Amino acid sequence: MAERAPTSLQARPTTRDSQALGARFAKLSPATLATVLLSAERGEIRDFVDLCDRMIQIDADVRVSYEARLAAVSGARHVVQPGTPTGDPARDAYAAAAAQLVERQLEGLDVPQRAHESLDAIGKGFAAHQIDWQWRDETWVAASLEWVHQRRFKWSRDWQLLLVDDGENYSAGEPLDEDLWIVHAPKTIAGYPGVTGVLRAVCWPYLFKRWGQQFWVQGAESFAWPFLFAKVPRNAPREVRAKALEGLEALSADHRAVVEDPAAFELIETTVKDGGTWRDLHNAMTAEITKAVLGMTDATTATRIGAYAAVETRAGMTVDSRIAMDERALASTWRSQLIERIVRLNAHLFGGLIPPIPHVRWQVASTRREVPQHLMQVATVNELRSSLDLPPRAEGDRLFVDGASATPALPSVAPGEAKSATDEVVDEAAAAGDVAGLGLSGAQIKELKQLVIDVASGTLPREAALGIIAVAFPTVSAEAASKMLPPPSFTPAPPVQEANA
């Protein structure tokens, strides 16, 4: 049996979560915002997380920047790798089986959505999931992860997370059973959990931006709307004034009116403008929001000069590093609070031993790397996969061999047929491997065709090309890769020598 049987869930879903926002922050003032932030610094986070939700829901700039940062990790493919060997042969023998157990359980948890919910901790300081443990087929299974809104918690005086709303009653707060919860609380900066979320730095720019938008709209109405008025003789009777007003209303609505002399209508267009003050304030606050969340403004707003290299450099220094930090923090939380518990609760499946705890990684763009060139002649399959943060394969055969020994002596092709023969091999190989049906990008298809050309020209051994395809294009099956490459019996002819003019 398992080392410990988890108890039932502590919190229940509640409709109060959806009623949190209301109109409490519709008219946000500096005094109200200061009070909200001060309460968060003391551990009372309900108002703060409600304000964060409102900012994300109604401000397009906050939403797109925040979602971009979260989706960079949650939208990536996750990979479960066997744990680091412990040195104990009895425990290490179960490393692969433990990884397979974890992978099977993660398949039923909708990992992209659950990871996205955990990553909400980046903005608000923490995110919590309840684990629903169930006993199935002699195995403890994490049947579901139930996200619980942050407003239902508070931080104690010693900064321990307490559940104050269990779905039925409010209380002073109860500690969380560690076997039932995943609490992701990454620290993007040093400090207490109540103020470490990146949305803390967005609050003031958001407030000033909202004010600027209101004044901007009011100014546009005042400056862009012409003033229409009517003139009547001095001391004109009330009936004349009423008649002029009636004609003015008809003119405003229908653009047609009949008036009696000497009444007249005049239109004044203002030449006073706001000088772009509110637009500049709006753009400045938007830039502050984007920098706080992503680290740079170029990720969401194009530069004026289009300096792609400069943008790439800044992205590597700020955006990519933040994404890599987010991925590592999430992987650490899930490994210690979910994966390790899955393995320990099911130790009976491994002879009562605790095998090496598997790792989970998200293959975000910032962590992908090219195959190191110095390994091209001597690396094994697993050595290359390890360099790319991929799990090892069962076979560890050497992938690359010496180029001279890998090139067989083959019959030649007639000189006049050299170019057409190579092109024919490339086209036939692409069709046989169904490159277009593999869901690859245009650049990837181009790279595959270049591999075919290199093999056909004899500059790359066929075995080496198969290994590169296996590592760099995991969606291409071994059978499809074999069909793409020219057969070992093919040797291209030398290029045709053109006669001098």
C-alpha positions in Angstrom: 0.0 0.0 0.0 0.9 3.7 -0.2 2.9 5.3 2.6 0.0 7.5 3.4 -3.6 7.7 2.2 -4.6 11.3 1.3 -7.8 12.6 2.9 -10.7 14.4 1.2 -10.5 17.8 -0.3 -10.6 20.8 2.1 -12.1 23.5 -0.1 -15.1 23.4 -2.3 -15.9 25.3 -5.5 -17.9 28.5 -4.8 -19.8 31.0 -6.7 -18.4 33.8 -4.6 -15.3 33.8 -6.8 -17.2 35.1 -9.8 -18.8 37.9 -7.7 -15.5 39.2 -6.5 -15.0 42.1 -8.9 -18.4 43.8 -9.2 -18.0 47.6 -9.4 -15.6 48.0 -6.4 -12.7 49.2 -8.6 -14.7 50.9 -11.3 -13.7 54.3 -9.8 -10.3 53.6 -8.5 -8.6 56.5 -6.7 -5.0 56.9 -5.4 -6.2 56.6 -1.8 -8.1 53.3 -2.5 -5.1 51.9 -4.4 -2.7 52.8 -1.6 -5.0 51.0 0.9 -5.2 47.9 -1.3 -1.4 47.7 -1.7 -0.8 48.3 2.0 -3.2 45.5 2.9 -1.4 43.1 0.5 1.9 43.9 2.2 0.3 42.8 5.4 -0.9 39.5 4.0 -4.6 40.5 3.3 -4.6 39.9 -0.4 -8.3 39.7 -1.4 -8.6 43.2 -2.7 -5.2 43.0 -4.4 -6.0 39.9 -6.4 -9.5 41.2 -7.3 -7.8 44.4 -8.6 -5.4 42.2 -10.6 -8.3 40.3 -12.2 -10.0 43.6 -13.2 -6.8 45.0 -14.7 -6.3 41.8 -16.8 -10.0 41.7 -17.9 -10.5 45.3 -19.0 -7.1 46.6 -20.0 -6.0 45.3 -23.4 -2.3 46.2 -22.8 -2.2 44.4 -19.4 -3.9 41.4 -20.8 -1.8 40.9 -23.9 1.5 41.4 -22.1 0.5 39.1 -19.2 -1.0 36.4 -21.4 2.1 36.5 -23.6 4.4 35.8 -20.7 2.2 33.0 -19.3 1.6 31.3 -22.7 5.3 31.2 -23.4 5.6 28.3 -20.9 2.1 26.9 -20.7 1.8 26.6 -24.5 5.1 24.7 -24.8 5.3 20.9 -24.9 6.1 19.3 -21.5 8.5 16.4 -21.3 8.9 13.9 -18.4 12.5 12.7 -17.9 13.7 9.9 -15.6 15.2 11.2 -12.3 18.9 11.6 -11.6 20.5 8.3 -10.6 21.0 8.0 -6.8 23.8 5.5 -6.9 21.6 2.8 -5.5 21.2 0.1 -8.2 17.9 -1.2 -6.6 16.3 2.2 -6.7 17.8 3.4 -10.0 16.4 0.3 -11.8 12.9 1.8 -11.4 13.8 5.2 -12.8 12.2 4.6 -16.2 9.1 3.0 -14.7 8.6 5.9 -12.4 8.8 8.4 -15.3 6.2 6.3 -17.2 3.9 6.4 -14.2 4.1 10.1 -13.9 3.7 10.6 -17.7 0.5 8.5 -17.7 -1.0 10.6 -14.8 -0.1 13.9 -16.4 -1.9 12.9 -19.6 -5.2 13.0 -17.7 -4.7 16.4 -16.1 -4.8 18.8 -19.1 -1.3 20.0 -18.4 -1.4 23.2 -20.6 -4.4 24.5 -18.7 -3.2 23.5 -15.3 0.2 25.0 -16.0 -1.4 28.2 -17.2 -3.3 28.5 -13.9 -0.2 27.8 -11.9 1.7 30.5 -13.8 -0.8 33.1 -12.6 1.4 33.2 -9.6 3.8 35.3 -11.7 1.4 38.2 -11.4 -0.3 37.7 -8.0 2.5 36.1 -6.0 1.1 32.6 -5.8 -1.4 30.2 -7.3 -3.0 27.1 -5.6 -4.5 23.8 -6.9 -6.2 21.1 -4.9 -5.2 17.6 -5.7 -8.0 15.1 -5.9 -6.4 11.7 -5.0 -8.2 8.5 -6.0 -7.4 4.9 -5.6 -7.6 3.1 -9.0 -6.3 -0.3 -9.9 -4.0 -0.6 -6.9 -2.5 2.9 -7.7 -2.9 6.3 -6.2 -3.9 8.7 -9.0 -4.0 12.5 -9.1 -7.4 12.5 -10.7 -7.7 16.2 -11.1 -6.2 19.6 -10.1 -8.8 22.1 -8.9 -7.7 25.7 -9.2 -8.7 27.8 -6.2 -9.0 31.6 -6.5 -6.3 33.5 -4.6 -8.9 35.7 -2.9 -9.9 32.7 -0.7 -6.5 32.7 1.0 -4.4 35.1 3.1 -0.9 35.1 4.4 -0.3 34.6 8.2 1.9 36.8 10.2 4.8 34.4 9.6 3.9 34.3 5.9 2.3 30.9 5.8 -0.6 30.5 3.4 -4.0 30.0 5.1 -7.4 29.0 3.6 -10.0 31.5 4.9 -12.9 30.5 2.6 -13.6 26.8 2.3 -16.6 27.3 0.0 -19.1 27.5 2.8 -17.7 29.6 5.6 -15.2 32.3 6.2 -12.7 31.7 9.1 -9.5 33.0 10.6 -7.6 30.7 8.3 -6.6 27.0 8.3 -3.1 25.7 7.2 -3.0 23.7 4.1 -2.5 19.9 4.1 0.7 19.6 2.0 -0.5 16.3 0.4 -3.6 18.0 -1.0 -2.2 21.2 -2.5 0.1 22.5 -5.1 1.1 26.1 -4.2 3.3 27.7 -6.8 4.9 30.8 -5.3 7.8 31.9 -7.4 9.8 34.9 -6.2 10.6 37.2 -9.1 12.2 39.6 -6.6 13.3 39.3 -3.0 10.5 40.1 -0.6 7.5 38.8 1.1 4.9 36.9 -1.0 2.3 39.7 -0.7 4.3 42.0 -2.9 6.4 39.8 -5.2 3.9 39.5 -8.1 4.8 41.5 -11.2 1.2 43.0 -11.3 2.2 44.9 -8.2 4.3 47.1 -10.5 1.4 47.6 -12.9 -1.1 49.1 -10.5 0.0 52.7 -10.6 0.5 52.9 -14.4 -2.9 51.2 -14.8 -4.5 53.9 -12.6 -2.9 56.8 -14.4 -3.7 55.3 -17.8 -7.3 54.9 -16.9 -7.5 58.5 -15.8 -5.7 59.7 -19.0 -8.2 57.7 -21.1 -11.2 59.4 -19.4 -9.7 62.9 -19.9 -8.7 62.0 -23.4 -12.3 61.1 -24.3 -13.7 64.2 -22.6 -11.2 66.4 -24.4 -12.0 64.8 -27.8 -15.7 65.5 -27.2 -15.0 69.1 -26.2 -12.4 69.9 -28.9 -13.8 67.9 -31.8 -17.5 68.7 -31.3 -18.5 72.0 -32.9 -20.7 74.5 -31.0 -24.0 75.4 -32.8 -26.1 78.3 -31.6 -28.9 80.6 -32.7 -29.1 84.4 -32.7 -32.4 86.3 -32.0 -33.0 90.1 -31.6 -32.4 91.6 -28.3 -35.4 91.5 -25.9 -37.1 89.0 -28.3 -40.3 87.5 -26.8 -40.3 84.0 -25.4 -42.1 82.6 -28.4 -39.3 83.8 -30.7 -36.7 82.1 -28.5 -38.7 78.9 -28.4 -39.1 79.0 -32.1 -35.3 79.5 -32.6 -34.6 76.6 -30.2 -37.0 74.4 -32.1 -35.3 75.2 -35.3 -31.9 74.6 -33.7 -33.0 71.1 -32.6 -34.4 70.3 -36.0 -31.1 71.4 -37.6 -29.1 69.3 -35.2 -31.2 66.2 -35.8 -32.2 66.5 -39.5 -29.7 69.0 -40.8 -32.7 71.0 -42.2 -34.6 73.9 -40.6 -36.7 76.9 -41.5 -36.2 80.1 -39.5 -37.7 83.6 -39.8 -35.6 86.7 -40.3 -33.8 88.1 -38.4 -33.1 84.8 -36.5 -29.8 83.1 -37.6 -27.8 80.1 -36.8 -24.0 80.1 -36.5 -21.4 77.3 -36.1 -18.2 77.7 -34.2 -15.4 75.2 -34.6 -12.7 75.3 -31.9 -9.1 75.6 -32.9 -7.9 74.6 -29.4 -6.3 71.2 -29.2 -4.9 69.0 -26.4 -1.4 69.0 -27.8 -1.3 65.2 -27.6 -0.8 65.3 -23.8 -3.2 62.5 -23.1 -2.0 60.3 -26.0 1.6 60.7 -24.7 0.5 59.8 -21.2 -1.4 56.8 -22.5 1.6 55.6 -24.5 4.0 56.1 -21.6 1.9 54.2 -19.1 1.4 51.4 -21.7 5.2 51.2 -22.0 5.5 51.0 -18.2 3.0 48.1 -18.1 4.8 46.2 -20.8 8.2 46.6 -19.3 6.9 45.5 -15.9 5.5 42.3 -17.3 7.7 41.3 -20.2 10.9 43.4 -19.6 10.8 45.3 -22.9 8.3 47.2 -25.0 9.5 45.9 -28.4 7.9 42.5 -27.8 4.4 44.0 -28.3 5.1 47.3 -30.1 7.2 47.6 -33.2 10.2 49.9 -33.0 10.3 53.0 -35.2 13.5 52.0 -36.9 12.9 48.3 -37.1 16.3 47.3 -35.7 15.7 43.6 -35.6 19.1 42.7 -34.2 18.7 45.2 -31.4 15.3 43.8 -30.5 16.7 40.3 -30.5 19.5 41.3 -28.2 17.1 42.9 -25.7 14.8 40.0 -25.9 17.6 37.6 -25.1 18.6 39.7 -22.1 15.1 40.3 -20.7 12.2 38.3 -22.2 14.0 35.0 -22.7 15.6 35.1 -19.3 12.3 35.7 -17.6 10.6 32.9 -19.5 13.4 30.5 -18.6 13.1 31.5 -15.0 9.3 31.0 -15.1 9.8 27.5 -16.6 12.4 26.4 -14.1 10.3 27.7 -11.1 7.2 25.9 -12.4 9.1 22.7 -13.0 10.6 22.8 -9.5 7.1 23.3 -7.9 5.4 20.5 -9.8 8.3 18.1 -9.2 8.4 18.6 -5.4 4.6 19.0 -4.8 3.0 16.7 -7.4 5.5 14.3 -9.1 7.3 13.4 -5.9 4.0 12.7 -4.1 2.8 10.5 -7.0 6.0 8.5 -6.7 6.1 8.2 -2.9 2.4 7.3 -2.6 3.0 4.5 -5.2 6.2 3.2 -3.7 4.5 -0.2 -3.5 4.7 -0.4 -7.3 8.5 -0.3 -7.0 9.1 -2.9 -4.4 8.6 -0.5 -1.6 11.6 1.6 -2.8 11.5 5.3 -3.8 13.0 5.5 -7.3 14.7 8.6 -8.6 12.1 11.4 -8.8 11.3 12.2 -12.4 11.8 15.7 -13.8 9.2 17.6 -15.8 10.3 20.3 -18.3 8.6 22.6 -20.7 10.5 23.0 -23.9 10.2 26.8 -24.3 11.8 28.5 -27.2 14.4 30.2 -25.0 15.8 26.8 -23.9 16.0 25.1 -27.4 19.5 24.7 -28.7 21.3 23.5 -31.8 23.3 20.3 -32.0 26.8 21.2 -30.9 29.2 20.9 -33.8 32.0 19.3 -31.8 29.7 16.3 -31.1 28.8 15.7 -34.8 31.5 13.0 -35.3 31.6 11.3 -31.9 28.2 11.7 -30.1 25.8 9.0 -29.3 22.0 9.3 -29.6 21.5 9.9 -25.9 24.4 12.3 -25.6 22.8 14.5 -28.3 19.4 14.2 -26.8 20.7 15.2 -23.4 22.4 18.3 -24.9 18.9 19.3 -26.2 17.1 18.6 -22.9 15.4 15.6 -24.3 14.8 12.3 -22.5 17.2 9.4 -23.4 16.2 6.6 -25.6 16.6 2.9 -24.8 19.1 2.4 -27.6 22.5 4.1 -27.1 24.1 3.2 -30.4 26.7 5.5 -31.8 25.0 8.0 -34.1 27.9 9.3 -36.2 30.9 7.5 -37.7 33.9 8.7 -39.5 33.0 10.3 -42.9 35.6 8.4 -44.9 34.5 5.0 -43.7 30.8 5.8 -44.2 31.1 6.7 -47.9 30.9 3.5 -50.0 32.3 3.2 -53.5 29.3 3.4 -55.8 28.8 3.5 -59.6 28.7 6.9 -61.2 26.0 8.6 -63.1 26.5 10.0 -66.6 27.7 13.6 -66.4 24.9 15.0 -68.4 22.4 13.6 -65.9 24.0 14.9 -62.7 21.7 17.9 -61.9 18.5 16.2 -63.0 19.3 13.0 -61.1 19.9 14.9 -57.8 16.7 17.0 -58.2 14.8 13.8 -59.0 16.0 12.1 -55.8 15.1 15.2 -53.7 11.6 15.4 -55.1 11.0 11.7 -54.9 12.3 11.6 -51.3 10.2 14.5 -50.2 7.1 12.9 -51.8 7.8 9.5 -50.2 8.4 10.9 -46.8 5.2 13.1 -47.1 7.1 16.2 -45.8 4.1 18.5 -46.3 1.9 16.3 -44.2 4.1 16.4 -41.1 3.0 19.8 -39.9 6.5 21.3 -40.5 7.2 24.9 -41.2 8.6 26.1 -44.5 12.0 26.6 -43.0 12.0 23.0 -41.6 11.0 21.6 -44.9 13.9 23.5 -46.5 16.3 22.1 -44.0 15.1 18.6 -44.6 15.5 19.0 -48.3 19.1 20.3 -47.8 19.8 17.1 -45.8 18.6 15.1 -48.8 20.9 17.1 -51.1 23.9 16.7 -48.8 23.4 12.9 -48.6 22.9 12.7 -52.4 26.0 14.7 -53.0 28.1 12.6 -50.7 29.0 15.4 -48.3 27.0 13.8 -45.4 26.8 10.1 -44.5 23.2 8.7 -44.7 23.4 7.4 -41.1 24.4 10.9 -39.9 21.4 12.4 -41.7 19.1 9.9 -40.1 20.4 10.8 -36.7 20.0 14.5 -37.3 16.4 14.0 -38.4 15.7 11.9 -35.3 17.0 14.6 -32.9 16.0 17.8 -34.7 12.6 16.7 -36.1 10.9 14.4 -33.5 7.6 14.5 -35.5 9.3 12.7 -38.4 9.2 8.9 -38.0 12.2 6.7 -38.7 10.3 5.2 -41.6 9.5 8.5 -43.1 13.1 9.7 -42.7 14.5 6.6 -44.4 12.2 7.2 -47.4 13.3 10.8 -47.7 17.0 10.0 -48.0 18.6 8.6 -51.1 19.4 4.9 -51.0 22.9 3.8 -50.3 23.3 2.6 -53.9 22.9 6.2 -55.2 25.9 8.4 -56.1 25.5 11.7 -57.8 27.5 12.5 -60.9 30.0 15.4 -60.9 28.8 18.7 -62.2 28.6 19.2 -65.9 31.6 21.1 -67.4 30.3 23.9 -69.7 32.3 24.6 -72.9 34.0 28.0 -73.2 32.2 30.4 -75.4 
